Amino acid sequence: MAGLLAVPLSLASFGLLAAQDTAGATGTVIGLVYDSTTSTPLANANVAVHGTNALAESDDAGQFRLDDVPVGEHTVVFFHPRLGTLGVNSTPQRVVVTEQAVSEVYLTVPSRATILSGWCSIEPGEGDTSIGGVVTDAITAVPLPRARVIAFGETSGVLQRRRVVREVRTGNSGEFRLCHLDSSEPLTVMVVFGSSESVPFDITRSGPQVHDVAIHIADPVTITGSVVDYATEAPIPGAHVQLVGSNHSEFTDSGGTFGFVGVPPGRQIIETSMIGYAARIDSLTVFSNEALGLEIPLATEAIALDPLVVTGRRQERVFTTPGTRFSGLTEAQVDSIIPRVVDFPSLARAARVPGLSITETMLANAFGDPQIGVCIEMQRNRGRNPNACNMVEVRINDGPVPDPGFFLLDLNPQDVARIQFITPLEAGLLYGDRGANGVLLIYTR
């Protein structure tokens, strides 16, 4: 999957310690790893037989082969970064291996409907229907955050108004879910973003259902921002800012600010230049009809700066993660440090984030077995138990990582483009309970 790295996993990473003697009668296990969310085979998945030394990787067709598996009944599991992106675990499959025979097993990433059913099972309610999906812009396919997803029931009253049964907002990735709806009454779902509305669709059956919605955005947007010096953060007056391919072009004022009105919604290319500074080009995606506050840094040298990719918010200064100050390592800083480090913990320590503790300690893996892992926690979140680890939430390319302590220990620092730490206070506002101990964001090359 683009943007995610397939991490070479040792047996210790899986918690698959040899539990039986492989000498003697053995057989072969073959099978297929399938991604039900995309209806395609899953390549480069690490497949293992629990309790043995049998380990393989699926090929481009999702197929794998495990030889010299001891005779008996076994559990087959797999790992792939796709699971972390979806925030789910693989389902172990049982297989019976007989001597000098070939046994088959099929492993799958749960379907989106299955994942939706799992999420809704932990939410209160008794309805028999759940609706989930992703809301995107019809032209650019970019996810739309904070869109209103409304489920209407039967019309009522003298004015025959539609009755709102449930309403939710999409998250930053455009995803939504309406859990525990009652299919015994006619239901219609519609998505509203600004003044734009989607085509309504009816719910005609019970059970978990996935409906992705695309909206045509027509409202013009207003873009405002400022240009600052990368090193001093001082405003730069007289810088030229232009939306490439349009007539929107102007120079920043004495405070380094600029503004464009009547900009078509969607993806824009913004070019910024100033004599004495290296010019930069950024991708800008906006859909909200509210003003957008940007901060564009210019460097005096042509160094690699992080690309600016932001989604519209009201009066929001954008750094790396909306609503937070950057604390971590940029791509240029990572490139300068990489030759001096051998593992990810050493790279993370080089960021020198105040109050951040990075140690290697004994952690329990998914099977409950203690193994060496890496613990990253904020000092103020430490408990009285010195062996406890209040691990920060770890997200790679914005997807959650299961068993992060072992994942980070095996992560190759050469694959890391940049990292950012978000404090518990800011993370709690952005990620809810999952960010209570802080968040570590990792972006790969």
N, C-alpha and C positions, 0 to 999 in steps of 0.2 A: 504493500500500500504506500502511495507517495507520501513522503514526509515522515514515515516511521521507519526505524531500523530494525532488522531482524537480529536480535542479540544472540550470540552464540551462548548456549546454556550448558553448563556442566550438570552432571547428575546431582550434585549438591544443590544446584539452583532449583531443581524440581523437588528436592527432598526424596529422590529415588535412590536410596541406598541399597546396595545388594543385600537381599535378605535370604537368598537361598543359593545353593551350589548349582552353577550352570553346567557342571560336568554330568554326563549321563544322558538320559533320553531327552531329546529336544524336538521342536517343530518350528514352523514358520508362520508368521502373521502378516497378512497383506491387507490393504484397505485404502480408503479414500477419505480425505478431509474436505469438507464442503461448507461454504459460507452461505447459510440460508438467507442472510439479509441482502445479499447481492445476487443470489442464484448462480454462483460460479464456484469452481474448485478453488481451494485455498492452498497456494504454494508457500514453500519455506516455513511450514509449521513443524515444530519440534514434537515428535511423537515418541512416547516411552511406555514401557510395560512396568507398572508399579512393582517394586520389590525385586527387580532384576537389573541386569546391565544392558538390556536391549534398548537402543535409542536410534532413531532415524529421523530424516527430514523429508517432508513431502516435496515432490517435484512440481514442475509447471502445471501438470494435469491434476495436482492434488493427491497423487498416489504415493504410497510408501510401502516399504518391505522391511520386516524385522526378522532376522534369522537367529537361530540358536536360542530360541525361547524355551525355557524348561517346560516339560509336560505338566499340565494341570490347569486350574481355573485362575485367570488373571484379570487385572483391571488395566485398561489402556487409556491413557490421558494424552492431551496435547496442549501446547502453548503457542500463541502467536500474538504479536502486538495488536492485531485487530480486536482481540478480546478486551485489552485495556482501553482501546478507543471506545468500545461500546459499554464498558463498565460491567462486564459479565464474566463468568467463569465457564470453562468447558465442562461438559457433562461426561463423566467417566463411563466407559462401556466395558461390559464383561465379555470375555472370550475364553473358550475352552481350547487348549492346545493339546493335540495328540501327537504321538511319536511319528516322526518323519512324514507329517502331513501338513497341509496348508490350511490355515483358518483365516476367515475374512471378518473384518470389523469396519464399521463406518462411523466416522466422527464428524460432528457438525457444530458450527456456530449457531446458536439459537436464532430462530427467525425473529423479525421485528415484532410480529404479533406475540410471540412467546415472551420477548423482552418486555413488551408493553404490559402483558398480563402479570409478569413478575413485579413490575413497578407498582401497578395498581393494587396488587394483593396486599401491599403494606399500607395503603391509604384507607381511611374509614369509608364506609358506605356499603350498600347491599345491592345496588343495581347490577344487572347481568350483562351490561354492554360497556366497553371502553373504546375510546377513539384516540388515536395518536398519529403523529406525522411531523412533517417539516414544512414550514411556510417559506417560499422563496420568491424572488423577483422573476417575473416571467421572461424578461429579456436577458438578464445577466446570470440567472440561477443563483444569485447570492442570497444566503439565508437572511430573513428579516426578523430582528429582535423586537420584542415588545409589541408585536401585533396582537390584536384581540381575536380570540377564537371563541365563538358564541354558539351554544346549542339552544335552539328554539323548540318549544313545544307547540301544542295546538293554540290557535288564536282564541282570545277570550274578550269579554267586555263589549260594550256598545260600539266602540270604535274598531273592534276586531283587531286589536293590537297583538303582535306576536309575543308570547310569554317566554322570557329568558329562563331556561332551566339551569344552565351552568355557563360560566364565562371564565376563561383563563388567558394569560399572556404568554407569548412565546419567549423562550430563553435566548441567550446570546447566540446560540447556534441555530435559532429558528425552530427548535423542537417544541412540541406541545403534547399534552395528554389530558383527556377528559375521562375520568374514571367513574365507574359505577353509575352509568346512566340506565334508565328504565326503558327497555325496548317495547314495553307493552303499549306505549303511546307513540304516535308519529313524531319523529325528531328530524330537525333540519339543522345542519351546521354551516356557518358562514364565517369567513375571516375578514376583519376590517383592519386596514393599515392607513392611518391618516384619514383622508376622505375617500380612499380607494377601497372597494369591496370585491371579494371573490365571488365566483358563481356558487350559489348555495348547492349543497348536496344532501340527499335524504339518507337516513339510516334505516335500512330495511330488514336487518337481522340482528341477532344477539351475538355476544362474544367479543373478544378483542379484534379490532380492525385498524388497519393502517391506511390513512388517507393523506397523501402529500398534496399541498395546495400551492399553486402559482398565481401571483397577483400582478396585474399590469399597473405600474405606478405612473400617475400622470401629473401629480402636483410638482411644480418647480420648487427648488430648495435654495436656501441661503447659506453661503459658506463664509465664515470669518476665521481669522487666525492671526498669528504673528510669526515673524522670522527672528531667530536669536542666534547669537554666537555659540557654537558648540562647546567651546572651552569655558567661557565666562558666563554664558546664559544671558548676556546683555542684549537688548533689542537692537536690530540692525535696520536703520532707516534707509530708504532709497533702494531696497532690494526689489528686483523685478520678479513678479509672480504671475504665471500664466496657466490657464487651462488649455492644454494642447488640443488643437483642432477646433477651437471656438474663438469668439471675439472677446472673451473674458480675460483681461490683462490689465495689470496696474502695478504701481510702485508702492512699497510700504511707506507709511507716514512717519513722523518724527518718533513715534512710539513703537515703530516696527510692525504695525498692524496693517491688515488688508481685509477686503471683503468683496464678495461677489453675490449678486442677487439674480433671481430668475434662472438658476442653473438647472438643466435637465437632470432628473434623478437617475441614479445608477452609477456606473463606474466612470471616473474621470482620471485623466493623467495630469498631474500638476508639476510644472517645471519652475524651479526657483534658482535665480542666479544673482551674483553681486560681484563687482570688481574686487579682487583680492581674496575671494573665496571660491572654493570648488563648487560648480553647479551640481544640482541634484534633481532627480526625477522620481516622483513617488506615485503610487497607485492610491486613489482616493475613491471610496465607495460610500455614497450617501443616499438615503431614501427619505429621511424625515424632513418635513417642511419647516422645522425649527432651525435656529442658527446653530452652527457648528464651530466650536473653538478649537483651533489647531495650534500646535507649536512646532515649527519647522527649524531644526538646527542646521547651520551652515558651518563647515570646517574650513580652516585656512589652507589645508592641504587636501589632496585628493585621496583621503583615507576611506576605507569601507565603512559606511554608516548603515544602520539597520533601516530597511525600507519602511515607509510610513503607510500602513494599511489600516484605515479606521472606518468605523460606522458611525453615522450621525447621532449625536446626543446634544441636549441643550446645555450650553455653556460648560463644556467639558474639555479640560486640557488633556491632550493625548501624549503619553510617553510610550511605554511598551504595552502595558495592560491598562485599559481605561480606568481612571479613578485612582491610580497608584503612582507613586514616585518610583523611578527605576532604581533598583538596588540589585546588582549582580554583575555579569560580565557581558559586554557587547561582543559581536563577532570579531571585531578588530582586536579586542583584549584577549579573547580566547585564542586567536591565532598566535599572539605573542607569548602566551603562557604554555601552549601545548607541548613545545619541545622540552619543557622542564618538568612535566608531570607524567606519571605512569598509570594513574587510575582516576576515576571520576571524583572520589573524595578529595584527592589532592587538588583537582581543578576547582572544586567548590570552595575549598578553604582559601584559594587565591582571591576569591571575591571579597574576603575580609568584611563580611556583613556583621555589624555590631550585634552582640547578643546571640549569634548563631553558633551552635555547637555541632560538630561533625565528628563522630567517633565510630570505630568498628567494635561491635559487641555481639553477644549471643542473642539471636532472635528465633522465635518459633515460626517455621514455615507453614504452608497451607495444610500440611499433614500433621502439624503439631510437633515436628522434630526440631530440636534446637540446633542452629547452625550459625556460622559467622555471617553477619550482615552489617550494613552501615546504618547508623542512627543519626538523623538530622532533626534537631529540635531547637526551639528558642529557649534560652536559659530561664526566662521568667515563667515558662510553662513546665519546668521540671518539678516532678513530685518528690516526696520524701524518700521513696524507694530508689536507691542509686542504680538498680538494675532495670528500672522501668524506662521505656522509651516513648515519649510523646511525639511520635513521628509526624512530620509535616505532611500535608497532602502533596503527592508528587504527580505531575501531569506532563506528559510528553506530547508535544505538538497539540496541546490543549485537551488531550484525552487522558482520563485517570489511569494510573498504573497499579495493578494488583501486586501484592507482596513487594512494595518498593524497596525495602531494605536489601533484598537479594538482587533485585533488578539493577540498582545503582552500583552494587559491588561488581557486577559483571559488565556494566556499561563501558564501552570503549570511548575514552575522552576524544579520540580523533573524529568521532561521529557527531560531536556536539558543536552546534553553530553558536548558540548563546544561551545563557541561563538568567533567570530572574527570581529573586526571593520576594514574597509578599508577606508583610507582617500579619499576625493573627487578627489585629483590629481591621485592617483593610480586607484581608481574606474572608473574614466573617461576613462582611457586607457583600462581597462578590460571589462567594461560594456557599454561604450558609454554614451549617454544622460541619461540613467537610473541611472548611477552612479554619476551624477553631484553633488549630495548632500552627497555622501559617501554611503557605503554599509555595512549593518549588516548581517553577515552570522551566521545562527543557525543550529547546527547539533544535532539531537535527538538520544536518546539511542536505 
